[in-house]
Amino acid sequence: MDPQSDESKSYLSTGDVSIDRLAFFHILEKLKTQKRTGWLNNNIRNPESISDHMYRMAVLSMCTSDKNLDVAKCVMLSVVHDLAEAQVGDIAPSHGISKEQKSRLEAEAMHIFIHEMLHDSPAAQRIGALWKEYEDRETPEARFVKDLDRFEMATQAFEYERDLNASRLQSFYDSSIPYIEHPEVQQWGQDLLEERGRLLGAIHLAKLEISEGDRLGEEEA
């Protein structure tokens, strides 16, 4: 969704709690259908949606062995952290929107969800508090989930390279793995890079074998 399009404009409460709540439930569909911008910009066929990304993050949260983390909160942070994108879309640098403007648009979207659609209900307050916690990055859980955000993106990049023979997606690794702070997720990142190294090595070897086969074929001809 273009953040400047009519679809991203404000929703105004009808005053009917049921109607407005359903409007919130319906806008969540955008997370299921909106494709992640970075993959579209790299010509990935049928790329993941925003909710695809958040779902795997939620499951990754449950895989941690860190007993100091509130795992249930990490799961909830994972499924809420990109919620504003249901309204504004997955804003990327290619949209020409500054980080400050992006933050403002997303905060406005959350305001609409909390006040106009969910009428400041306990559910609205819970969702809003989780989203703010993630944005503020002041708790161990929020910082951990941000690391999962980075790791999940790199994992998806690897899978596109492996399964779709996609062009090398190095920028997705460069902007994620080096910035991971949590020790366990750092290890996951290193494991992923080693797996990628094996993949690239196998691809290189296959190309050499094809090249050698072509050379021998030319000599025999």
TORKOL-4160 file (C-alpha; in steps of 0.2 Angstrom, whole numbers, padded with zeros to 4 digits, m for minus):
221
<pt num="1" X="0000" Y="0000" Z="0000"/>
<pt num="2" X="0006" Y="0017" Z="m0005"/>
<pt num="3" X="0007" Y="0027" Z="0012"/>
<pt num="4" X="0001" Y="0042" Z="0002"/>
<pt num="5" X="m0014" Y="0033" Z="m0006"/>
<pt num="6" X="m0032" Y="0036" Z="m0001"/>
<pt num="7" X="m0032" Y="0019" Z="0007"/>
<pt num="8" X="m0020" Y="0025" Z="0021"/>
<pt num="9" X="m0031" Y="0040" Z="0026"/>
<pt num="10" X="m0039" Y="0041" Z="0043"/>
<pt num="11" X="m0054" Y="0031" Z="0049"/>
<pt num="12" X="m0067" Y="0041" Z="0059"/>
<pt num="13" X="m0077" Y="0032" Z="0072"/>
<pt num="14" X="m0095" Y="0029" Z="0068"/>
<pt num="15" X="m0099" Y="0030" Z="0087"/>
<pt num="16" X="m0105" Y="0011" Z="0086"/>
<pt num="17" X="m0093" Y="0000" Z="0096"/>
<pt num="18" X="m0097" Y="m0015" Z="0086"/>
<pt num="19" X="m0095" Y="m0007" Z="0069"/>
<pt num="20" X="m0079" Y="0001" Z="0073"/>
<pt num="21" X="m0072" Y="m0015" Z="0081"/>
<pt num="22" X="m0076" Y="m0025" Z="0065"/>
<pt num="23" X="m0067" Y="m0011" Z="0055"/>
<pt num="24" X="m0052" Y="m0015" Z="0065"/>
<pt num="25" X="m0054" Y="m0034" Z="0062"/>
<pt num="26" X="m0056" Y="m0031" Z="0044"/>
<pt num="27" X="m0041" Y="m0019" Z="0042"/>
<pt num="28" X="m0030" Y="m0033" Z="0049"/>
<pt num="29" X="m0033" Y="m0042" Z="0032"/>
<pt num="30" X="m0020" Y="m0030" Z="0025"/>
<pt num="31" X="m0007" Y="m0038" Z="0035"/>
<pt num="32" X="m0011" Y="m0054" Z="0027"/>
<pt num="33" X="m0011" Y="m0047" Z="0009"/>
<pt num="34" X="0002" Y="m0033" Z="0009"/>
<pt num="35" X="0018" Y="m0040" Z="0002"/>
<pt num="36" X="0034" Y="m0034" Z="0011"/>
<pt num="37" X="0042" Y="m0019" Z="0001"/>
<pt num="38" X="0060" Y="m0025" Z="0001"/>
<pt num="39" X="0056" Y="m0041" Z="m0008"/>
<pt num="40" X="0045" Y="m0032" Z="m0021"/>
<pt num="41" X="0060" Y="m0020" Z="m0024"/>
<pt num="42" X="0071" Y="m0035" Z="m0027"/>
<pt num="43" X="0059" Y="m0043" Z="m0039"/>
<pt num="44" X="0055" Y="m0058" Z="m0028"/>
<pt num="45" X="0041" Y="m0068" Z="m0035"/>
<pt num="46" X="0026" Y="m0070" Z="m0023"/>
<pt num="47" X="0035" Y="m0063" Z="m0008"/>
<pt num="48" X="0030" Y="m0065" Z="0010"/>
<pt num="49" X="0017" Y="m0054" Z="0018"/>
<pt num="50" X="0018" Y="m0043" Z="0033"/>
<pt num="51" X="0009" Y="m0056" Z="0044"/>
<pt num="52" X="0020" Y="m0070" Z="0037"/>
<pt num="53" X="0035" Y="m0061" Z="0044"/>
<pt num="54" X="0027" Y="m0057" Z="0061"/>
<pt num="55" X="0021" Y="m0075" Z="0063"/>
<pt num="56" X="0038" Y="m0083" Z="0061"/>
<pt num="57" X="0045" Y="m0070" Z="0073"/>
<pt num="58" X="0031" Y="m0076" Z="0086"/>
<pt num="59" X="0037" Y="m0094" Z="0084"/>
<pt num="60" X="0055" Y="m0089" Z="0085"/>
<pt num="61" X="0051" Y="m0080" Z="0102"/>
<pt num="62" X="0045" Y="m0097" Z="0109"/>
<pt num="63" X="0062" Y="m0105" Z="0104"/>
<pt num="64" X="0073" Y="m0095" Z="0115"/>
<pt num="65" X="0081" Y="m0103" Z="0130"/>
<pt num="66" X="0084" Y="m0086" Z="0139"/>
<pt num="67" X="0075" Y="m0089" Z="0155"/>
<pt num="68" X="0076" Y="m0070" Z="0159"/>
<pt num="69" X="0064" Y="m0066" Z="0145"/>
<pt num="70" X="0045" Y="m0065" Z="0147"/>
<pt num="71" X="0042" Y="m0077" Z="0132"/>
<pt num="72" X="0023" Y="m0073" Z="0131"/>
<pt num="73" X="0026" Y="m0055" Z="0130"/>
<pt num="74" X="0039" Y="m0058" Z="0116"/>
<pt num="75" X="0026" Y="m0067" Z="0106"/>
<pt num="76" X="0014" Y="m0053" Z="0108"/>
<pt num="77" X="0027" Y="m0040" Z="0104"/>
<pt num="78" X="0031" Y="m0050" Z="0088"/>
<pt num="79" X="0013" Y="m0050" Z="0082"/>
<pt num="80" X="0010" Y="m0031" Z="0086"/>
<pt num="81" X="0026" Y="m0023" Z="0081"/>
<pt num="82" X="0021" Y="m0020" Z="0063"/>
<pt num="83" X="0003" Y="m0018" Z="0066"/>
<pt num="84" X="0003" Y="0000" Z="0060"/>
<pt num="85" X="0007" Y="m0006" Z="0043"/>
<pt num="86" X="m0011" Y="m0012" Z="0041"/>
<pt num="87" X="m0015" Y="0006" Z="0039"/>
<pt num="88" X="0001" Y="0014" Z="0031"/>
<pt num="89" X="0009" Y="m0001" Z="0022"/>
<pt num="90" X="0027" Y="m0007" Z="0023"/>
<pt num="91" X="0036" Y="0010" Z="0021"/>
<pt num="92" X="0053" Y="0008" Z="0014"/>
<pt num="93" X="0067" Y="0021" Z="0009"/>
<pt num="94" X="0061" Y="0019" Z="m0009"/>
<pt num="95" X="0045" Y="0028" Z="m0004"/>
<pt num="96" X="0055" Y="0044" Z="m0001"/>
<pt num="97" X="0048" Y="0046" Z="0017"/>
<pt num="98" X="0060" Y="0051" Z="0031"/>
<pt num="99" X="0061" Y="0041" Z="0047"/>
<pt num="100" X="0053" Y="0055" Z="0056"/>
<pt num="101" X="0038" Y="0055" Z="0044"/>
<pt num="102" X="0037" Y="0036" Z="0045"/>
<pt num="103" X="0036" Y="0036" Z="0064"/>
<pt num="104" X="0023" Y="0050" Z="0063"/>
<pt num="105" X="0012" Y="0040" Z="0051"/>
<pt num="106" X="0013" Y="0024" Z="0061"/>
<pt num="107" X="0009" Y="0033" Z="0077"/>
<pt num="108" X="m0006" Y="0041" Z="0069"/>
<pt num="109" X="m0012" Y="0023" Z="0063"/>
<pt num="110" X="m0010" Y="0016" Z="0080"/>
<pt num="111" X="m0020" Y="0031" Z="0087"/>
<pt num="112" X="m0034" Y="0027" Z="0075"/>
<pt num="113" X="m0034" Y="0009" Z="0080"/>
<pt num="114" X="m0034" Y="0012" Z="0098"/>
<pt num="115" X="m0046" Y="0027" Z="0099"/>
<pt num="116" X="m0057" Y="0027" Z="0083"/>
<pt num="117" X="m0059" Y="0008" Z="0081"/>
<pt num="118" X="m0057" Y="0000" Z="0098"/>
<pt num="119" X="m0064" Y="0015" Z="0108"/>
<pt num="120" X="m0050" Y="0015" Z="0121"/>
<pt num="121" X="m0055" Y="m0003" Z="0127"/>
<pt num="122" X="m0044" Y="m0014" Z="0138"/>
<pt num="123" X="m0039" Y="m0023" Z="0122"/>
<pt num="124" X="m0035" Y="m0006" Z="0114"/>
<pt num="125" X="m0024" Y="m0001" Z="0129"/>
<pt num="126" X="m0015" Y="m0018" Z="0129"/>
<pt num="127" X="m0011" Y="m0017" Z="0110"/>
<pt num="128" X="m0006" Y="0001" Z="0111"/>
<pt num="129" X="0006" Y="m0002" Z="0126"/>
<pt num="130" X="0014" Y="m0017" Z="0117"/>
<pt num="131" X="0017" Y="m0007" Z="0101"/>
<pt num="132" X="0025" Y="0007" Z="0111"/>
<pt num="133" X="0036" Y="m0004" Z="0121"/>
<pt num="134" X="0043" Y="m0011" Z="0105"/>
<pt num="135" X="0045" Y="0006" Z="0098"/>
<pt num="136" X="0054" Y="0012" Z="0114"/>
<pt num="137" X="0066" Y="m0003" Z="0115"/>
<pt num="138" X="0068" Y="0000" Z="0133"/>
<pt num="139" X="0064" Y="m0018" Z="0139"/>
<pt num="140" X="0074" Y="m0034" Z="0136"/>
<pt num="141" X="0059" Y="m0041" Z="0128"/>
<pt num="142" X="0058" Y="m0027" Z="0115"/>
<pt num="143" X="0076" Y="m0027" Z="0111"/>
<pt num="144" X="0075" Y="m0046" Z="0109"/>
<pt num="145" X="0061" Y="m0045" Z="0097"/>
<pt num="146" X="0070" Y="m0032" Z="0087"/>
<pt num="147" X="0084" Y="m0044" Z="0085"/>
<pt num="148" X="0071" Y="m0057" Z="0079"/>
<pt num="149" X="0065" Y="m0044" Z="0067"/>
<pt num="150" X="0083" Y="m0043" Z="0060"/>
<pt num="151" X="0086" Y="m0062" Z="0060"/>
<pt num="152" X="0069" Y="m0067" Z="0052"/>
<pt num="153" X="0073" Y="m0055" Z="0038"/>
<pt num="154" X="0090" Y="m0063" Z="0035"/>
<pt num="155" X="0082" Y="m0080" Z="0036"/>
<pt num="156" X="0069" Y="m0076" Z="0023"/>
<pt num="157" X="0083" Y="m0069" Z="0012"/>
<pt num="158" X="0092" Y="m0085" Z="0013"/>
<pt num="159" X="0077" Y="m0095" Z="0008"/>
<pt num="160" X="0074" Y="m0084" Z="m0007"/>
<pt num="161" X="0092" Y="m0087" Z="m0013"/>
<pt num="162" X="0090" Y="m0105" Z="m0010"/>
<pt num="163" X="0073" Y="m0109" Z="m0016"/>
<pt num="164" X="0070" Y="m0096" Z="m0030"/>
<pt num="165" X="0088" Y="m0095" Z="m0036"/>
<pt num="166" X="0086" Y="m0076" Z="m0032"/>
<pt num="167" X="0101" Y="m0064" Z="m0036"/>
<pt num="168" X="0112" Y="m0062" Z="m0021"/>
<pt num="169" X="0103" Y="m0053" Z="m0007"/>
<pt num="170" X="0118" Y="m0047" Z="0002"/>
<pt num="171" X="0111" Y="m0031" Z="0008"/>
<pt num="172" X="0098" Y="m0040" Z="0018"/>
<pt num="173" X="0112" Y="m0048" Z="0028"/>
<pt num="174" X="0122" Y="m0033" Z="0030"/>
<pt num="175" X="0108" Y="m0023" Z="0037"/>
<pt num="176" X="0103" Y="m0036" Z="0050"/>
<pt num="177" X="0115" Y="m0049" Z="0056"/>
<pt num="178" X="0129" Y="m0037" Z="0062"/>
<pt num="179" X="0116" Y="m0027" Z="0072"/>
<pt num="180" X="0110" Y="m0042" Z="0082"/>
<pt num="181" X="0114" Y="m0040" Z="0101"/>
<pt num="182" X="0106" Y="m0054" Z="0110"/>
<pt num="183" X="0119" Y="m0068" Z="0112"/>
<pt num="184" X="0107" Y="m0082" Z="0107"/>
<pt num="185" X="0100" Y="m0073" Z="0092"/>
<pt num="186" X="0118" Y="m0069" Z="0087"/>
<pt num="187" X="0122" Y="m0088" Z="0087"/>
<pt num="188" X="0107" Y="m0091" Z="0076"/>
<pt num="189" X="0113" Y="m0078" Z="0064"/>
<pt num="190" X="0131" Y="m0086" Z="0063"/>
<pt num="191" X="0123" Y="m0103" Z="0060"/>
<pt num="192" X="0113" Y="m0095" Z="0046"/>
<pt num="193" X="0128" Y="m0087" Z="0038"/>
<pt num="194" X="0137" Y="m0104" Z="0039"/>
<pt num="195" X="0122" Y="m0112" Z="0030"/>
<pt num="196" X="0123" Y="m0098" Z="0017"/>
<pt num="197" X="0141" Y="m0101" Z="0015"/>
<pt num="198" X="0138" Y="m0119" Z="0011"/>
<pt num="199" X="0125" Y="m0115" Z="m0001"/>
<pt num="200" X="0135" Y="m0102" Z="m0011"/>
<pt num="201" X="0150" Y="m0114" Z="m0011"/>
<pt num="202" X="0139" Y="m0128" Z="m0019"/>
<pt num="203" X="0132" Y="m0115" Z="m0032"/>
<pt num="204" X="0150" Y="m0110" Z="m0036"/>
<pt num="205" X="0155" Y="m0128" Z="m0038"/>
<pt num="206" X="0140" Y="m0132" Z="m0049"/>
<pt num="207" X="0145" Y="m0117" Z="m0060"/>
<pt num="208" X="0163" Y="m0123" Z="m0061"/>
<pt num="209" X="0157" Y="m0140" Z="m0066"/>
<pt num="210" X="0146" Y="m0133" Z="m0080"/>
<pt num="211" X="0159" Y="m0122" Z="m0086"/>
<pt num="212" X="0172" Y="m0137" Z="m0087"/>
<pt num="213" X="0159" Y="m0148" Z="m0096"/>
<pt num="214" X="0156" Y="m0134" Z="m0109"/>
<pt num="215" X="0175" Y="m0133" Z="m0111"/>
<pt num="216" X="0177" Y="m0151" Z="m0114"/>
<pt num="217" X="0162" Y="m0152" Z="m0126"/>
<pt num="218" X="0170" Y="m0138" Z="m0136"/>
<pt num="219" X="0187" Y="m0147" Z="m0137"/>
<pt num="220" X="0178" Y="m0163" Z="m0142"/>
<pt num="221" X="0169" Y="m0154" Z="m0156"/>
